[in-house]
Amino acid sequence: MHAFPAILEFSEVTIESSPHYETGLWNSSFELNQGELLLVRIERENERLPLADATEGLVPPMQGSVMFLGEDWQGMSADHAAAQRGTIGRLFDDEGWIGDLDVDQNILLAQRHHTQRSEGDILEEALKFARMFGLPGLPRGRPGSVRRWDLRKAACVRAFLGQPAFIILEQPVRGVYADLMAPLVNAVQSARQRGAAVLWTVTDPHIWSNPAIHATTRARMFGSQLQTVEEES
């Protein structure tokens, strides 16, 4: 038994595929508690899944429920759901930059919007993560003018900023494995030690089987079915 509600719980969740997703989810159930990490291997031909969006309550299930911190996303008011999403850090597969804001503004935006932290406090933490991920500072300029590998590092900074309760990493080291794997594993471990839960998706089987990640649970997507493959003690 856990003293606190699960950070994330899927109960028999079914979501149909749509033009936005290459495949749906069928009857998927799992639970993530504090400090746990679910590592999911997906197939390259079915990379666009509703899994990450569903964890944030952005796509409603046809059947089943998605609970975040003990509450069903579908029962939350719009304001409360927005506030809850403010406790989630996410590295989007497409990085999800707002094109008319500079990269440094993108990174700081959620903390400015969702918290009462001072600008100096937010910036100090962001610079700490920037150095951790191999950046000399926060990249300036519009996303289209920043190098691809620096954008991926900046996306890591944004995902971990603000000590989120839940972190979603969508193929975070694709194309930049050598530069990012070690600092990312360290950042994930630190986040888990303070109680964050992590969902990490990959297509590379070598990353999925990498013991350095110390996944609590490994799972694979077989079509629209999420199947647990291995659990560590």
C-alpha positions as CSV (number, residue, x, y, z in Angstrom):
1,M,0.0,0.0,0.0
2,H,1.1,3.5,-0.8
3,A,0.6,6.4,1.6
4,F,-0.2,8.8,-1.2
5,P,-2.5,8.4,-4.2
6,A,-0.8,7.3,-7.4
7,I,0.6,10.1,-9.5
8,L,-0.9,8.5,-12.6
9,E,-3.3,5.7,-13.0
10,F,-4.8,4.3,-16.3
11,S,-7.8,2.0,-15.7
12,E,-8.9,0.0,-18.8
13,V,-8.3,3.1,-21.0
14,T,-9.4,2.8,-24.7
15,I,-8.8,5.7,-27.1
16,E,-9.6,5.3,-30.8
17,S,-7.0,6.3,-33.5
18,S,-7.6,9.5,-35.3
19,P,-6.0,11.6,-38.0
20,H,-3.7,13.0,-35.3
21,Y,-2.6,9.6,-34.0
22,E,-1.3,6.6,-36.0
23,T,-2.8,4.2,-33.6
24,G,-5.0,4.3,-30.5
25,L,-4.9,2.6,-27.1
26,W,-7.0,-0.4,-26.2
27,N,-7.9,-1.5,-22.6
28,S,-4.6,-0.1,-21.2
29,S,-4.1,-0.2,-17.4
30,F,-1.0,0.8,-15.3
31,E,-0.1,2.8,-12.3
32,L,2.8,5.2,-11.6
33,N,3.6,6.1,-8.0
34,Q,6.2,8.5,-6.5
35,G,9.7,7.7,-7.8
36,E,8.6,5.2,-10.4
37,L,9.5,5.1,-14.1
38,L,7.6,3.5,-16.9
39,L,9.8,3.0,-20.0
40,V,7.7,2.3,-23.1
41,R,9.0,1.0,-26.4
42,I,6.9,2.0,-29.4
43,E,7.2,0.9,-33.0
44,R,8.6,3.4,-35.5
45,E,5.6,3.0,-37.8
46,N,3.2,3.9,-34.9
47,E,5.1,6.7,-33.2
48,R,2.2,9.1,-32.9
49,L,0.2,7.7,-30.0
50,P,-2.4,9.3,-27.7
51,L,-0.5,7.9,-24.6
52,A,1.3,11.1,-23.6
53,D,-1.7,13.4,-24.3
54,A,-4.0,11.1,-22.4
55,T,-1.7,11.3,-19.3
56,E,-2.3,15.1,-19.3
57,G,-6.1,14.8,-19.8
58,L,-5.8,16.3,-23.2
59,V,-7.6,13.5,-25.0
60,P,-10.6,11.9,-23.2
61,P,-10.8,8.1,-23.2
62,M,-13.8,6.4,-24.9
63,Q,-13.7,3.9,-22.1
64,G,-12.0,3.7,-18.7
65,S,-10.4,6.5,-16.7
66,V,-7.1,8.4,-16.3
67,M,-6.5,9.6,-12.8
68,F,-3.8,12.2,-11.9
69,L,-2.9,12.6,-8.3
70,G,-6.1,10.8,-7.3
71,E,-8.5,12.8,-9.5
72,D,-10.1,11.9,-12.8
73,W,-9.1,14.4,-15.5
74,Q,-12.6,14.3,-16.9
75,G,-14.1,15.4,-13.6
76,M,-11.8,18.5,-13.2
77,S,-12.9,22.0,-14.0
78,A,-10.9,23.7,-16.8
79,D,-9.0,25.9,-14.4
80,H,-8.2,23.1,-12.1
81,A,-7.0,20.9,-15.0
82,A,-4.8,23.7,-16.2
83,A,-3.3,24.1,-12.7
84,Q,-2.6,20.4,-12.5
85,R,-0.9,20.4,-15.9
86,G,1.4,23.1,-14.4
87,T,2.8,20.3,-12.2
88,I,3.8,18.2,-15.2
89,G,7.0,18.6,-17.2
90,R,7.0,17.3,-20.8
91,L,9.6,16.9,-23.5
92,F,7.5,16.7,-26.7
93,D,8.6,14.4,-29.5
94,D,8.3,17.4,-31.8
95,E,9.6,19.7,-29.0
96,G,6.4,21.8,-29.1
97,W,8.0,25.3,-29.3
98,I,5.9,28.4,-29.7
99,G,7.3,29.9,-32.8
100,D,6.8,33.6,-32.1
101,L,8.6,33.4,-28.7
102,D,12.4,33.1,-28.2
103,V,13.6,29.7,-26.9
104,D,14.5,31.2,-23.5
105,Q,11.0,32.6,-23.2
106,N,9.5,29.3,-24.2
107,I,11.5,27.6,-21.4
108,L,10.4,30.0,-18.7
109,L,6.8,30.4,-19.8
110,A,5.1,27.7,-17.7
111,Q,6.9,28.7,-14.5
112,R,6.0,32.3,-15.0
113,H,2.3,31.4,-15.7
114,H,1.7,28.6,-13.1
115,T,3.8,29.8,-10.1
116,Q,4.4,32.8,-7.9
117,R,8.2,32.2,-8.1
118,S,10.4,35.2,-8.6
119,E,12.0,35.8,-12.0
120,G,15.4,35.4,-10.5
121,D,14.6,32.1,-8.9
122,I,13.2,30.6,-12.1
123,L,16.1,31.8,-14.1
124,E,18.7,30.5,-11.6
125,E,17.2,27.0,-11.8
126,A,16.9,27.1,-15.6
127,L,20.6,28.0,-15.9
128,K,21.5,25.2,-13.6
129,F,19.7,22.7,-15.8
130,A,21.1,24.4,-18.9
131,R,24.7,23.7,-17.7
132,M,23.7,20.2,-16.7
133,F,22.6,19.5,-20.2
134,G,25.6,21.0,-21.9
135,L,24.4,24.5,-22.8
136,P,26.3,27.6,-21.9
137,G,23.1,29.4,-21.1
138,L,19.5,29.6,-22.3
139,P,19.3,29.7,-26.1
140,R,18.1,33.0,-27.4
141,G,16.4,33.6,-30.7
142,R,13.4,32.0,-32.3
143,P,13.2,28.2,-32.3
144,G,13.8,28.1,-36.1
145,S,17.2,29.8,-35.7
146,V,18.6,27.5,-33.0
147,R,20.5,24.3,-33.8
148,R,18.5,21.1,-33.5
149,W,20.6,19.5,-30.9
150,D,20.6,22.7,-28.8
151,L,16.8,22.8,-29.0
152,R,16.6,19.2,-27.7
153,K,18.8,20.2,-24.8
154,A,16.6,23.2,-24.2
155,A,13.6,21.0,-24.2
156,C,15.2,18.9,-21.4
157,V,15.6,22.1,-19.4
158,R,12.0,23.0,-19.8
159,A,10.8,19.5,-18.9
160,F,12.6,19.4,-15.5
161,L,12.2,23.0,-14.5
162,G,10.1,23.7,-11.4
163,Q,10.4,20.2,-9.8
164,P,7.4,18.7,-11.6
165,A,5.5,15.9,-9.9
166,F,5.3,14.0,-13.2
167,I,7.7,14.1,-16.2
168,I,6.9,12.9,-19.7
169,L,9.9,12.2,-22.0
170,E,8.9,11.5,-25.6
171,Q,12.0,10.0,-27.3
172,P,14.2,12.5,-25.6
173,V,17.6,11.4,-26.9
174,R,16.6,10.7,-30.5
175,G,19.4,12.1,-32.7
176,V,21.4,13.4,-29.8
177,Y,22.1,10.2,-27.8
178,A,25.8,10.8,-27.1
179,D,25.3,14.4,-25.8
180,L,22.2,13.8,-23.7
181,M,22.0,10.3,-22.4
182,A,24.2,10.6,-19.3
183,P,22.9,14.0,-18.1
184,L,19.3,12.9,-18.8
185,V,19.7,9.7,-16.8
186,N,21.1,11.8,-13.9
187,A,18.3,14.3,-14.1
188,V,15.7,11.6,-14.1
189,Q,17.3,9.9,-11.1
190,S,17.4,13.1,-9.1
191,A,13.7,13.8,-10.0
192,R,12.7,10.3,-8.9
193,Q,14.6,10.6,-5.6
194,R,12.5,13.6,-4.7
195,G,9.3,11.7,-5.6
196,A,8.5,12.5,-9.2
197,A,7.1,9.8,-11.5
198,V,8.4,9.5,-15.1
199,L,7.0,8.2,-18.4
200,W,9.7,7.7,-21.0
201,T,9.0,6.5,-24.6
202,V,11.6,5.2,-27.0
203,T,11.8,3.5,-30.4
204,D,15.4,2.4,-30.1
205,P,15.5,-1.1,-28.5
206,H,19.0,-0.5,-27.1
207,I,17.8,2.5,-25.1
208,W,14.7,0.5,-24.0
209,S,17.0,-2.3,-22.6
210,N,19.6,0.1,-21.2
211,P,20.0,-0.9,-17.5
212,A,21.3,2.6,-16.6
213,I,17.8,3.9,-16.9
214,H,16.7,1.8,-13.9
215,A,13.1,1.6,-15.1
216,T,10.5,0.4,-12.5
217,T,8.5,-1.1,-15.4
218,R,9.3,-1.7,-19.0
219,A,6.5,-2.1,-21.5
220,R,6.0,-2.4,-25.2
221,M,3.2,-1.2,-27.5
222,F,1.9,-4.1,-29.7
223,G,-0.4,-2.2,-32.0
224,S,-2.7,-0.4,-29.7
225,Q,-2.0,-2.7,-26.7
226,L,0.4,-1.7,-23.9
227,Q,2.0,-4.8,-22.5
228,T,4.3,-5.0,-19.5
229,V,7.5,-6.9,-20.3
230,E,9.6,-6.6,-17.2
231,E,9.5,-5.2,-13.7
232,E,12.5,-4.6,-11.6
233,S,12.5,-5.4,-7.9
